[in-house]
Amino acid sequence: MTLLGERLLKKWIALVCVAGIGEGKPPELVKIPLLRARFCELLGEKAGMASQANDLFLLGLLSMMDVLLEKPMTEVLEDLPVNEEIKDALSGKAGNLRRILEVALEYDAGNWEKLSESSEALGLKEYAIPELHLKAIEWADEVLSETPATVHQ
């Protein structure tokens, strides 16, 4: 724990959990939450929310738990030991964390009009978003290449 640091240790544990939950699922269902976790974290840094990096990472990671667990998000949220701000963002309630998640979701969906509005509300430069997304993809690919093969099958 001393070598990794608390922040990296929490990230590592979260990644291992997602990999375990995603075992036997299509590889993209494991990659999307990893990509989204890093993307939300990077978006938060650009939006002046670097102090909430851990929450943003966790938010992105958990944003696909309903799909991975094949349960409605409301049920997933009942069992999650995370702070209320993350739960609120995952359930669609307004707030800064939700705004970051919306930017990530809108970018994934190609909803450019809404993306423009959401990024502006956060003070994000729209032209910077594709580069952040690419960095998140590269990071997720790197993480997945370092996980056991059973996660990818």
Buried (B, 14 or more C-beta within 10 A) or exposed (E): EEEEEEEEEBBEEBBEEBBEBBBEBEEEBBBBBBBBBBBBBBBBBBBEBEEBBBBBBBBBBBBBBBBBEEBEBEEBBEEBEBEEBBBBBBEEEEEBBBBBBBBBBBBBEEBEEBBEEBBEEBEBEBEEBEEBBEBBBEBBEEBBEEBEEEBBE
